[in-house]
């Protein structure tokens, strides 16, 4: 069941999880049989993926492509909806800034928090440069070896059943990620921002994708991978636009769909917001299983105990260090296991999810972590972060042509850069030394040809 020759799956993370969107890299058994997928959508005549039209791509962001436009015979024909949505992400972020300025005379985000969110998104993507998507690999393995029966790929009933199945699986994965401490240690990265905007949607964990895949496997017993791959992307894309404050209520849709209002509650640290509204696309699961809460008092965002950092490495690893220290400090073998597998608020003698009265009270006077940084340093960080984004996207585009050593060198430099930017945004005393070292490393490897820009005319400017 041969894999095609080394194209690496691209992925983008947003909204609390990740998904590899290059489906060409893995071929399920039987994909070579029959005619290349005709149909119902924009599969090419050769059976390969074809980019959806801009109007279709825009509707995909809102889960508004019907079965007739998004059903495919084989996995190879499924478009990379997430990758093709990146221009829309950028457009919507700019639009959110504009609308927020018009509504409130203030921008919807801060430079330090925005760079931190994007840094975490890039950092969480880097393992996928080396390894293929866990979601699709595991799903196809179960489909190839253990499926019970096969639903028709071109049936609208299969399409709608998969919509429900993917969202139901996401609800339970998301809920367990809040209720099991070791899973929360990964997922809390997404909640660590004290802002709530479209940047927050891209704020992700490196580790979370290595646990989320198993919740989708029951569908692999009967739902074709091509149908699953479409809905995995649609479910992800839908959750991007709900990370905003510029949209208030959506009327009757609030009863069925996850909306910005419902998801604001999920990101709140107010006591009434804790462990509520886990749905991805639909809010009906929360209403059914008793985890729904309507937006009421003004939501204060972030963790109940803020981490007060913009360093992406520390944000990823500190929760694991906390579990490690608590594990060894807690007496009794059963209690040690409870540190790992019960809720993040658990302690000896407490209920599984902790005591609600221990959640810090919101006074309305909470001030987000926002160190004073000179304006020139903010400008410096933005310009250098843009350079890293250019190098990162160039790495994604050329990874299959690079040697393993060059790939690892580029990944190492990107990690060094993101850590340096985090320290600069915190105005740490040692940030300047690290930044000088980083720039010298850049000059050396750039002149040796290990780095290159997508835009050849910027080479000299980068060195400057």
ChimeraX attribute file (.defattr): number of C-alpha atoms within 10 A of each C-alpha:
attribute: neighborCount
match mode: 1-to-1
recipient: residues
	/A:1	11
	/A:2	10
	/A:3	11
	/A:4	11
	/A:5	9
	/A:6	13
	/A:7	18
	/A:8	25
	/A:9	21
	/A:10	21
	/A:11	22
	/A:12	23
	/A:13	25
	/A:14	25
	/A:15	23
	/A:16	25
	/A:17	24
	/A:18	28
	/A:19	25
	/A:20	26
	/A:21	26
	/A:22	25
	/A:23	27
	/A:24	22
	/A:25	22
	/A:26	22
	/A:27	20
	/A:28	23
	/A:29	14
	/A:30	10
	/A:31	16
	/A:32	14
	/A:33	8
	/A:34	9
	/A:35	12
	/A:36	19
	/A:37	24
	/A:38	17
	/A:39	18
	/A:40	16
	/A:41	21
	/A:42	23
	/A:43	26
	/A:44	16
	/A:45	14
	/A:46	12
	/A:47	21
	/A:48	17
	/A:49	22
	/A:50	17
	/A:51	17
	/A:52	20
	/A:53	11
	/A:54	12
	/A:55	9
	/A:56	16
	/A:57	21
	/A:58	17
	/A:59	15
	/A:60	24
	/A:61	23
	/A:62	17
	/A:63	19
	/A:64	15
	/A:65	17
	/A:66	15
	/A:67	18
	/A:68	15
	/A:69	15
	/A:70	24
	/A:71	27
	/A:72	30
	/A:73	25
	/A:74	29
	/A:75	28
	/A:76	24
	/A:77	27
	/A:78	31
	/A:79	27
	/A:80	24
	/A:81	21
	/A:82	24
	/A:83	16
	/A:84	17
	/A:85	18
	/A:86	12
	/A:87	10
	/A:88	14
	/A:89	19
	/A:90	13
	/A:91	11
	/A:92	15
	/A:93	18
	/A:94	14
	/A:95	13
	/A:96	22
	/A:97	17
	/A:98	16
	/A:99	16
	/A:100	19
	/A:101	14
	/A:102	11
	/A:103	10
	/A:104	10
	/A:105	10
	/A:106	12
	/A:107	14
	/A:108	23
	/A:109	19
	/A:110	13
	/A:111	14
	/A:112	22
	/A:113	24
	/A:114	22
	/A:115	24
	/A:116	27
	/A:117	25
	/A:118	21
	/A:119	29
	/A:120	27
	/A:121	25
	/A:122	26
	/A:123	22
	/A:124	25
	/A:125	22
	/A:126	20
	/A:127	14
	/A:128	19
	/A:129	19
	/A:130	16
	/A:131	10
	/A:132	21
	/A:133	26
	/A:134	19
	/A:135	23
	/A:136	28
	/A:137	18
	/A:138	16
	/A:139	24
	/A:140	24
	/A:141	15
	/A:142	18
	/A:143	24
	/A:144	16
	/A:145	11
	/A:146	12
	/A:147	17
	/A:148	11
	/A:149	12
	/A:150	12
	/A:151	15
	/A:152	15
	/A:153	20
	/A:154	18
	/A:155	14
	/A:156	14
	/A:157	13
	/A:158	20
	/A:159	24
	/A:160	14
	/A:161	13
	/A:162	21
	/A:163	21
	/A:164	15
	/A:165	18
	/A:166	21
	/A:167	22
	/A:168	20
	/A:169	21
	/A:170	25
	/A:171	22
	/A:172	16
	/A:173	21
	/A:174	22
	/A:175	19
	/A:176	17
	/A:177	22
	/A:178	24
	/A:179	21
	/A:180	21
	/A:181	25
	/A:182	19
	/A:183	24
	/A:184	22
	/A:185	25
	/A:186	25
	/A:187	24
	/A:188	22
	/A:189	26
	/A:190	25
	/A:191	23
	/A:192	25
	/A:193	27
	/A:194	23
	/A:195	22
	/A:196	23
	/A:197	24
	/A:198	28
	/A:199	27
	/A:200	29
	/A:201	26
	/A:202	28
	/A:203	30
	/A:204	34
	/A:205	28
	/A:206	24
	/A:207	17
	/A:208	21
	/A:209	21
	/A:210	13
	/A:211	14
	/A:212	22
	/A:213	21
	/A:214	15
	/A:215	16
	/A:216	21
	/A:217	18
	/A:218	15
	/A:219	20
	/A:220	23
	/A:221	19
	/A:222	17
	/A:223	25
	/A:224	26
	/A:225	25
	/A:226	23
	/A:227	26
	/A:228	24
	/A:229	25
	/A:230	24
	/A:231	23
	/A:232	22
	/A:233	23
	/A:234	23
	/A:235	22
	/A:236	25
	/A:237	26
	/A:238	21
	/A:239	25
	/A:240	24
	/A:241	20
	/A:242	25
	/A:243	25
	/A:244	24
	/A:245	17
	/A:246	20
	/A:247	15
	/A:248	12
	/A:249	13
	/A:250	12
	/A:251	7
	/A:252	8
	/A:253	12
	/A:254	17
	/A:255	13
	/A:256	13
	/A:257	16
	/A:258	22
	/A:259	26
	/A:260	23
	/A:261	22
	/A:262	25
	/A:263	26
	/A:264	23
	/A:265	27
	/A:266	26
	/A:267	27
	/A:268	24
	/A:269	24
	/A:270	23
	/A:271	16
	/A:272	18
	/A:273	25
	/A:274	19
	/A:275	20
	/A:276	21
	/A:277	28
	/A:278	26
	/A:279	29
	/A:280	26
	/A:281	27
	/A:282	23
	/A:283	24
	/A:284	19
	/A:285	20
	/A:286	18
	/A:287	15
	/A:288	9
	/A:289	8
	/A:290	11
	/A:291	18
	/A:292	21
	/A:293	18
	/A:294	16
	/A:295	19
	/A:296	10
	/A:297	10
	/A:298	12
	/A:299	21
	/A:300	24
	/A:301	23
	/A:302	23
	/A:303	19
	/A:304	19
	/A:305	10
	/A:306	15
	/A:307	17
	/A:308	15
	/A:309	21
	/A:310	28
	/A:311	21
	/A:312	29
	/A:313	18
	/A:314	14
	/A:315	22
	/A:316	23
	/A:317	16
	/A:318	14
	/A:319	20
	/A:320	17
	/A:321	13
	/A:322	11
	/A:323	18
	/A:324	14
	/A:325	11
	/A:326	15
	/A:327	18
	/A:328	12
	/A:329	10
	/A:330	16
	/A:331	11
	/A:332	12
	/A:333	11
	/A:334	10
	/A:335	17
	/A:336	19
	/A:337	12
	/A:338	20
	/A:339	25
	/A:340	20
	/A:341	17
	/A:342	22
	/A:343	22
	/A:344	21
	/A:345	18
	/A:346	21
	/A:347	19
	/A:348	15
	/A:349	8
	/A:350	10
	/A:351	13
	/A:352	18
	/A:353	17
	/A:354	18
	/A:355	12
	/A:356	12
	/A:357	8
	/A:358	10
	/A:359	16
	/A:360	12
	/A:361	11
	/A:362	14
	/A:363	8
	/A:364	10
	/A:365	7
	/A:366	9
	/A:367	8
	/A:368	15
	/A:369	16
	/A:370	16
	/A:371	13
	/A:372	9
	/A:373	13
	/A:374	11
	/A:375	9
	/A:376	9
	/A:377	13
	/A:378	15
	/A:379	12
	/A:380	14
	/A:381	20
	/A:382	17
	/A:383	11
	/A:384	16
	/A:385	19
	/A:386	13
	/A:387	14
	/A:388	20
	/A:389	16
	/A:390	15
	/A:391	20
	/A:392	18
	/A:393	14
	/A:394	16
	/A:395	23
	/A:396	18
	/A:397	14
	/A:398	12
	/A:399	18
	/A:400	16
	/A:401	11
	/A:402	12
	/A:403	10
	/A:404	12
	/A:405	10
	/A:406	15
	/A:407	20
	/A:408	15
	/A:409	14
	/A:410	19
	/A:411	20
	/A:412	12
	/A:413	17
	/A:414	22
	/A:415	17
	/A:416	16
	/A:417	21
	/A:418	25
	/A:419	22
	/A:420	25
	/A:421	27
	/A:422	24
	/A:423	21
	/A:424	24
	/A:425	25
	/A:426	20
	/A:427	16
	/A:428	12
	/A:429	10
	/A:430	11
	/A:431	17
	/A:432	14
	/A:433	10
	/A:434	17
	/A:435	18
	/A:436	12
	/A:437	12
	/A:438	16
	/A:439	13
	/A:440	12
	/A:441	12
	/A:442	19
	/A:443	14
	/A:444	13
	/A:445	15
	/A:446	16
	/A:447	13
	/A:448	10
	/A:449	9
	/A:450	15
	/A:451	20
	/A:452	18
	/A:453	19
	/A:454	14
	/A:455	10
	/A:456	8
	/A:457	9
	/A:458	13
	/A:459	15
	/A:460	9
	/A:461	7
	/A:462	14
	/A:463	13
	/A:464	7
